[in-house]
Amino acid sequence: MRFFVVDDDEVVRMMLTEIIEDCDLGEVVGEACDGSMIDGPMLTMRNVDILLIDLLMPQRDGIETIRSLKPSFKGKIIMISQVETKELIAQAYSLGSEYYIIKPVNRIEVVSIIQKVIEKARLEKSIQDIHKSLFPVLQHDQSPLHQSLSPAKKGLRDAGQFVLTELGIAGDSGSNDLLDIVDYLHEYEQRHTFKNGFPALKDMFEHIAHARLDASPDDPNVTKVVKASEQRVRRVIYQSLTHLASLGLSDLTNWKFENYASQFFEFTYVWKKMTELKNGGSSSTSDIRINMKKFIQALYSEAKRIQSET
C-alpha cells in the first residue's frame, strides 16, 4: 500500500512514517504540512492508496481538503486529530473518511486502524475483480425480466446481488424476493422520494406478488404468494445473521462483521447468535427477532451506495 501523510506537526508526520514502514504496512510516498499543498490529481499520479490527514491545519483544514479531493481521489482516508469534536468527526465521516486516529499518536492504535483499512481496500478490490470477471456471464445469463430493466434499475439490482453475496445469502431461497423488493423501492423512490418514509412491509410484499401473478387486487392467490414470500425472506435474513455471527465469532475485527452486523441487524441479537454458536447451541428463527424492515432498508441503501460508486 502507498501512503501520503498530511499534518502540520513534523513530529507526527515522522512518527506515522516510521510506524508504517517499520511495521511493513506499506510505503510513504509523500507528505505535506497543510491541506492546501495537495489535490486529487497529485495523489492519483502518485498512486496513493491511503491518505492520513489532520483535521485541524492553519491554511486549509482536513474537512475542506477532503471535500476538495472528492470525487477525483479514489483512495481511503484516515483522519488524525487531537480534537474529538463530534460534529467535526461526523462531517469527516460523511465525506468518506474511514477511521479516526487520536493524538498523541499511539503505535498500536495506528497499526490496528491501518490494517483494518488495508483489509477493507483489498476486499473491495476483490469484489470489483469478481464483478468484472462475472459481468459477461451476468449479461449472457439474465432472465427476461432482468433484461427488460432500465440501465439504472439493472445496475441497482446487480449492486443488490453483490451485497447479498457479501452477506452470504446470494442464490439462497428468498434472495430473489429481496431483489424484487429493491426494484420496487427504486420505483417508489422515483415517485415519492421517501418523503414520508419507507413503504410498509405489507405494501412491498403485495406489490411483488401482484407483479409476479399479474393478478387483480382481489385475487385470492395473492395472499398465498405474499405469505410464502415473507417466509422465504425471513428465513434468508436469519441465514445472513448466522453467517455474520460466525464471522464475528472467528474475528471481531473482520471487515464484513464490523461493517454489516450492526447495519443490518439489532446488535443484541447478533451477540445472542454468536453466543449460541460459541456454545454449540442452536435456535429457531422465533427465538431471535428478525427486523425485516431494518434489513431491507439497509440492503437498499447499501445497493444504492455501491451503484453510485461504480
C-alpha positions in Angstrom: 0.0 0.0 0.0 1.1 3.6 -0.8 0.5 6.3 1.9 0.5 10.1 1.9 0.6 11.9 5.3 -0.7 15.5 5.8 -0.2 17.1 9.2 1.2 20.5 10.3 3.2 18.8 13.0 6.5 17.5 11.6 7.0 15.1 14.6 3.6 13.5 13.9 4.5 13.0 10.2 7.8 11.4 11.2 6.2 9.1 13.7 3.5 7.9 11.3 6.1 7.3 8.5 8.2 5.3 10.9 5.3 3.2 12.1 4.1 2.5 8.6 7.5 1.5 7.2 8.8 -0.3 10.3 5.7 -2.5 10.5 5.8 -3.3 6.8 2.3 -1.7 6.2 3.5 -0.1 3.0 5.4 2.9 1.7 5.0 6.6 2.5 5.3 8.2 -1.0 4.8 11.8 0.2 3.9 14.2 3.0 2.7 17.8 3.4 2.2 20.2 6.2 -1.1 21.6 5.0 -4.2 20.5 3.0 -3.6 23.4 0.5 -0.5 21.6 -0.7 -2.3 18.5 -2.1 -5.1 17.8 -4.6 -6.8 14.8 -6.2 -4.7 14.6 -9.4 -1.5 14.8 -7.5 -2.4 11.9 -5.2 -3.7 9.9 -8.1 -0.4 10.5 -10.0 1.5 9.1 -7.1 -0.9 6.1 -6.9 -1.7 6.9 -3.3 -3.9 4.1 -1.7 -4.4 5.6 1.8 -4.3 9.3 2.9 -3.7 10.1 6.5 -4.8 13.7 7.2 -5.0 16.0 10.2 -8.4 17.6 10.7 -7.1 21.0 12.0 -4.4 22.8 10.0 -3.6 26.5 9.6 -4.4 27.2 6.0 -6.8 24.6 4.7 -8.2 22.1 7.3 -8.8 18.4 6.8 -12.6 18.9 6.2 -12.1 21.3 3.3 -9.3 19.2 1.9 -11.3 16.0 1.9 -14.2 17.8 0.3 -11.9 19.2 -2.5 -10.4 15.7 -3.1 -13.7 14.1 -3.9 -14.5 12.6 -6.3 -11.1 12.5 -8.1 -9.3 10.8 -5.3 -10.4 7.1 -5.0 -8.2 6.0 -2.2 -9.0 5.6 1.5 -8.9 8.4 4.0 -7.9 8.2 7.7 -8.4 11.2 9.9 -5.9 12.4 12.6 -6.7 15.0 15.3 -6.3 15.8 18.9 -9.7 17.4 18.9 -12.6 15.0 19.4 -15.4 17.3 18.4 -18.3 15.0 17.4 -19.5 17.5 14.8 -16.1 17.6 13.0 -15.7 13.8 13.2 -19.3 13.2 11.8 -18.6 15.7 9.0 -15.4 13.9 8.0 -17.1 10.5 8.1 -19.9 11.8 5.9 -17.3 12.9 3.3 -15.8 9.5 3.1 -13.2 9.1 5.8 -12.7 5.5 7.0 -11.3 5.7 10.6 -10.1 8.2 13.2 -6.7 8.3 14.9 -6.5 10.3 18.1 -3.4 12.3 19.0 -1.0 11.8 20.7 -0.3 9.0 18.2 -0.3 5.5 19.7 1.7 2.9 17.7 -0.7 0.0 18.5 -3.8 2.1 17.5 -2.2 3.3 14.3 -1.2 -0.2 13.2 -4.6 -1.7 14.1 -6.6 1.0 12.2 -4.3 0.9 9.1 -4.6 -2.9 9.0 -8.4 -2.6 9.0 -8.4 -0.1 6.2 -6.0 -2.2 4.2 -8.2 -5.2 4.6 -11.2 -3.2 3.5 -9.4 -1.8 0.5 -8.3 -5.3 -0.6 -11.8 -6.7 0.0 -13.4 -4.0 -2.2 -10.8 -4.7 -4.9 -11.6 -8.4 -4.8 -15.3 -7.6 -5.2 -14.6 -5.3 -8.2 -12.4 -8.1 -9.8 -15.2 -10.6 -9.2 -17.7 -8.2 -10.7 -15.5 -7.7 -13.8 -15.0 -11.4 -14.3 -18.7 -12.2 -13.8 -20.1 -9.4 -15.9 -20.0 -11.2 -19.3 -21.8 -14.2 -17.6 -24.4 -12.0 -16.0 -25.0 -10.2 -19.3 -25.5 -13.5 -21.1 -27.4 -15.4 -18.4 -30.2 -13.0 -17.4 -33.9 -13.6 -17.0 -36.3 -11.8 -19.5 -37.4 -9.7 -16.5 -33.9 -8.6 -15.8 -33.2 -7.9 -19.4 -36.2 -5.6 -19.6 -35.0 -3.3 -16.7 -33.6 0.1 -17.4 -29.8 0.5 -17.1 -30.2 2.4 -13.7 -32.5 -0.2 -12.3 -30.4 -3.1 -13.6 -27.3 -1.6 -12.0 -29.1 -1.3 -8.7 -30.2 -4.9 -8.8 -26.7 -6.1 -9.7 -25.4 -4.0 -6.7 -28.0 -5.6 -4.5 -26.9 -9.0 -5.7 -23.3 -8.2 -4.6 -24.5 -7.1 -1.2 -26.3 -10.4 -0.8 -23.1 -12.2 -1.7 -21.3 -10.2 1.0 -24.0 -11.3 3.4 -23.6 -14.9 2.5 -27.0 -15.4 1.0 -26.8 -14.8 -2.7 -28.7 -17.5 -4.6 -30.5 -18.8 -1.4 -34.3 -19.1 -1.4 -35.6 -15.6 -0.6 -32.8 -13.6 -2.3 -34.8 -13.1 -5.4 -37.7 -11.8 -3.3 -35.3 -9.3 -1.7 -34.0 -8.1 -5.1 -37.6 -7.7 -6.4 -38.2 -5.5 -3.3 -35.1 -3.5 -4.2 -36.6 -2.9 -7.7 -39.9 -1.9 -6.1 -38.2 0.6 -3.7 -36.4 2.1 -6.6 -39.7 2.8 -8.4 -41.3 4.0 -5.1 -38.4 6.4 -4.5 -38.8 7.9 -8.0 -42.4 8.6 -7.4 -42.4 9.6 -3.7 -38.7 10.3 -2.7 -39.4 8.6 0.6 -40.6 12.0 2.0 -43.0 10.1 4.2 -40.6 7.3 5.0 -40.3 3.8 3.5 -43.4 2.0 2.4 -44.9 -0.6 4.8 -43.7 -4.2 4.5 -47.2 -5.3 3.6 -47.1 -3.0 0.6 -43.7 -4.2 -0.6 -44.7 -7.9 -0.5 -48.2 -7.3 -2.0 -46.6 -5.3 -4.9 -44.1 -8.1 -5.9 -46.9 -10.7 -5.5 -49.1 -8.8 -7.9 -46.2 -8.3 -10.3 -45.5 -12.0 -10.3 -49.1 -13.1 -10.8 -50.2 -10.2 -13.0 -53.3 -10.5 -10.8 -56.2 -8.3 -9.8 -56.2 -6.8 -6.3 -58.8 -9.3 -5.1 -57.2 -12.4 -6.5 -57.1 -15.0 -3.6 -53.7 -16.3 -4.8 -52.1 -13.0 -3.9 -52.4 -13.7 -0.1 -50.7 -17.1 -0.6 -47.8 -15.7 -2.6 -47.3 -12.9 -0.1 -47.2 -15.3 2.8 -44.7 -17.6 1.1 -42.5 -14.7 0.1 -42.5 -13.3 3.7 -41.4 -16.7 5.0 -38.6 -17.1 2.4 -37.3 -13.6 3.2 -37.5 -14.2 7.0 -35.5 -17.4 6.6 -32.8 -15.9 4.3 -32.4 -12.9 6.7 -31.9 -15.4 9.5 -29.3 -17.2 7.4 -27.4 -13.9 6.9 -27.5 -13.3 10.7 -25.9 -16.7 11.3 -23.3 -16.0 8.6 -22.3 -12.7 10.1 -22.3 -14.0 13.6 -19.9 -16.8 12.6 -17.6 -14.3 11.1 -17.6 -12.2 14.2 -17.0 -15.3 16.4 -13.9 -16.1 14.4 -12.6 -12.5 14.3 -14.3 -9.4 15.8 -12.3 -7.2 13.5 -13.5 -8.9 10.4 -14.4 -6.2 8.0 -17.7 -7.7 6.9 -18.7 -8.3 10.5 -17.8 -4.7 11.5 -19.5 -3.1 8.5 -22.6 -5.1 8.2 -23.6 -6.7 11.5 -25.0 -3.5 13.2 -26.1 -2.0 9.9 -28.4 -4.9 9.0 -29.4 -6.3 12.5 -30.0 -5.2 16.1 -26.7 -5.9 17.7 -28.3 -7.5 20.7 -29.4 -10.4 18.5 -26.1 -10.6 16.7 -24.4 -11.2 20.1 -27.1 -13.7 21.1 -26.4 -15.7 17.9 -22.7 -15.5 18.4 -23.1 -16.9 22.0 -25.3 -19.7 20.7 -22.7 -20.6 18.0 -19.9 -20.5 20.6 -21.8 -22.8 22.9 -22.7 -25.2 20.2 -26.4 -24.5 20.6 -29.0 -23.6 18.0 -32.2 -21.6 17.9 -35.2 -21.3 15.7 -35.9 -18.1 13.9 -38.7 -17.5 16.5 -36.0 -17.2 19.3 -34.5 -14.1 17.7 -36.4 -11.1 16.5 -35.8 -10.5 12.8 -36.4 -6.9 11.9 -37.2 -7.3 8.2 -37.7 -3.6 7.5 -34.4 -2.7 9.0 -32.7 -5.3 6.9 -34.4 -4.2 3.7 -33.7 -0.6 4.3 -30.0 -1.4 4.9 -29.9 -3.6 1.7 -31.5 -0.8 -0.4 -29.1 1.9 1.0 -26.0 -0.3 0.6 -27.0 -1.2 -3.0 -27.5 2.4 -3.9 -24.1 3.3 -2.4 -22.3 0.6 -4.4 -24.2 1.6 -7.6 -23.2 5.3 -7.1 -19.5 4.3 -6.6 -19.4 2.1 -9.7 
